[in-house]
Amino acid sequence: QEDQWDKQYKELVSYVKQFGHARVPSKFPGNQSLANWVNVQRNKLKSFQNGDSSSGMTGNQVELLKKVGFEWNMICTPNDQWNEHYKELVSYVQEFGHAQVSKARNPQLAIWSQYQRANYKKLQNGDLLPKITERKIGLLDLVGFEWNCSEYSWYRSFEDLLDFVKEFGHARVPKVYLHNPPLAL
């Protein structure tokens, strides 16, 4: 059983390296067994703290989880969650230079971004109970958030093509172009 715990812990460490936090969502399509394991750890801690020696958790395990920033209590307000995702988006923009979040790089943040666009569209269409505020829209605008992805994607690809033409003197992008694979499509 200790070996299984270590295996799941290593998966959690990988998750933290990839996403920058240890808040594995309860329904995580990338690794549902990790999501389940994280929830079990939270429950085991409650028993462990109450002195239940049959909890299956050790003090060493608690320390290891603390070391990776494990959050024992996942109850937070929707604004807390929004702010956390926003901070994650700011980091993404700093790393990649744009706010067009790739599902391959960060599936959770990409889904959150799509949700912001959907809420913005509802607001634009006169929804009386919008789930996005002017303050949030302003914050997203500050980091260059794109509200219309397809238009943004076209212009970005066009700019990439212009750079290619400038460098090579033609617009015949090879089928395999390692410098910018999406441009080759």
C-alpha positions in Angstrom: 0.0 0.0 0.0 2.9 2.4 0.7 4.1 1.8 -2.9 0.7 2.9 -4.3 0.8 6.0 -2.1 4.3 6.9 -3.4 3.2 6.3 -7.0 0.2 8.7 -6.6 2.4 11.2 -4.7 4.8 11.2 -7.7 1.9 11.9 -10.0 0.8 14.8 -7.7 4.4 16.2 -7.9 4.2 16.0 -11.7 0.8 17.7 -11.6 2.3 20.5 -9.5 5.2 21.0 -11.9 2.8 21.2 -14.9 0.1 23.4 -13.4 1.9 25.3 -10.6 -0.4 24.2 -7.8 -1.7 21.1 -6.0 -5.4 21.8 -6.4 -6.3 18.8 -8.5 -10.0 19.2 -9.5 -12.4 16.4 -8.3 -13.2 15.7 -12.0 -9.8 15.8 -13.7 -10.0 14.2 -17.1 -6.3 14.1 -17.4 -6.0 11.7 -14.5 -9.1 10.8 -12.6 -7.3 8.3 -10.4 -5.1 11.2 -9.1 -8.2 13.3 -8.5 -9.8 10.4 -6.5 -6.6 9.9 -4.6 -6.3 13.6 -3.6 -9.9 13.5 -2.2 -9.1 10.4 -0.2 -6.0 12.1 1.3 -8.2 15.0 2.5 -10.5 12.5 4.2 -7.7 10.5 5.7 -6.2 13.7 7.2 -9.4 14.4 9.1 -9.3 11.0 10.7 -5.5 11.3 11.3 -6.0 14.7 13.1 -8.7 13.1 15.3 -6.2 10.5 16.4 -7.5 7.6 14.4 -4.6 5.3 13.9 -6.5 3.3 11.3 -6.7 6.4 9.0 -3.9 5.0 6.8 -2.0 8.3 6.9 1.4 8.9 8.5 3.0 12.1 9.8 5.6 11.7 7.0 2.9 11.6 4.4 1.3 14.8 5.8 4.7 16.5 5.6 5.3 15.4 2.0 1.9 16.7 1.0 2.5 20.0 2.7 5.9 20.3 0.9 4.1 20.4 -2.5 1.5 22.9 -1.3 -1.3 20.4 -0.9 -4.5 22.2 0.0 -6.4 20.3 2.6 -9.6 22.4 2.5 -10.8 23.1 -1.0 -13.8 25.2 0.0 -13.4 28.6 -1.5 -15.7 31.2 -3.0 -16.3 31.6 -6.7 -14.3 34.9 -6.6 -11.3 33.1 -5.0 -11.4 30.6 -7.8 -11.7 33.3 -10.4 -8.8 35.2 -8.9 -6.6 32.0 -8.8 -7.4 31.3 -12.5 -6.7 34.9 -13.4 -3.3 34.7 -11.6 -2.6 31.6 -13.6 -3.5 33.4 -16.8 -1.2 36.3 -16.0 1.6 33.7 -15.5 0.7 32.1 -18.8 0.9 35.5 -20.6 4.3 36.2 -19.0 5.6 32.8 -20.2 4.1 32.6 -23.7 3.5 36.3 -24.6 -0.2 35.9 -25.3 -3.5 35.0 -23.6 -4.5 32.4 -26.1 -4.4 29.4 -23.8 -3.6 26.1 -25.4 -5.6 23.1 -24.2 -2.4 21.0 -24.7 -0.4 23.2 -22.3 -3.1 23.9 -19.6 -6.5 22.2 -20.1 -8.0 23.7 -17.0 -7.0 27.2 -17.8 -8.2 26.8 -21.4 -11.6 25.7 -20.2 -11.8 28.6 -17.8 -10.9 31.0 -20.6 -13.7 29.5 -22.8 -16.1 30.0 -19.9 -15.1 33.7 -19.6 -15.7 34.2 -23.3 -19.1 32.5 -23.0 -20.1 34.7 -20.1 -18.9 37.8 -21.9 -21.0 36.8 -25.0 -24.0 36.4 -22.7 -23.4 39.8 -21.2 -23.1 41.3 -24.7 -26.4 39.6 -25.7 -28.2 41.3 -22.7 -28.2 38.5 -20.1 -29.8 40.0 -17.0 -27.7 37.9 -14.6 -24.2 37.9 -16.1 -21.6 35.7 -14.5 -18.8 38.2 -15.4 -18.4 41.7 -14.1 -17.0 44.8 -15.8 -14.1 44.6 -13.3 -13.2 41.1 -14.5 -13.6 42.1 -18.1 -11.2 45.0 -17.4 -8.7 42.7 -15.8 -8.8 40.3 -18.7 -8.4 43.2 -21.1 -5.3 44.3 -19.2 -3.5 41.0 -20.1 -4.6 41.0 -23.7 -7.4 38.5 -23.3 -8.9 37.7 -26.7 -12.7 37.6 -26.7 -13.0 36.3 -30.2 -10.6 33.4 -30.6 -11.2 32.6 -34.3 -10.5 36.1 -35.4 -7.4 36.3 -33.1 -6.2 32.9 -34.4 -6.5 34.0 -38.1 -4.6 37.3 -37.5 -1.9 35.5 -35.5 -1.4 32.9 -38.3 -1.4 35.7 -40.9 1.4 37.5 -38.9 3.3 34.3 -38.7 3.0 33.8 -42.5 4.2 37.4 -43.1 7.3 36.7 -40.9 7.9 33.5 -42.9 7.7 35.5 -46.2 10.0 38.1 -44.8 12.6 35.5 -43.9 12.3 33.2 -46.9 10.9 35.5 -49.7 7.9 33.3 -50.5 4.7 31.9 -48.8 5.2 28.2 -49.7 5.4 26.8 -46.1 6.7 23.2 -46.2 4.4 20.5 -45.0 6.8 19.9 -42.1 8.0 23.2 -40.6 9.5 22.5 -37.2 9.9 26.2 -36.3 6.1 26.8 -36.4 4.2 23.5 -37.0 0.7 25.1 -37.0 1.8 27.3 -39.9 2.5 24.3 -42.0 -1.1 23.0 -41.9 
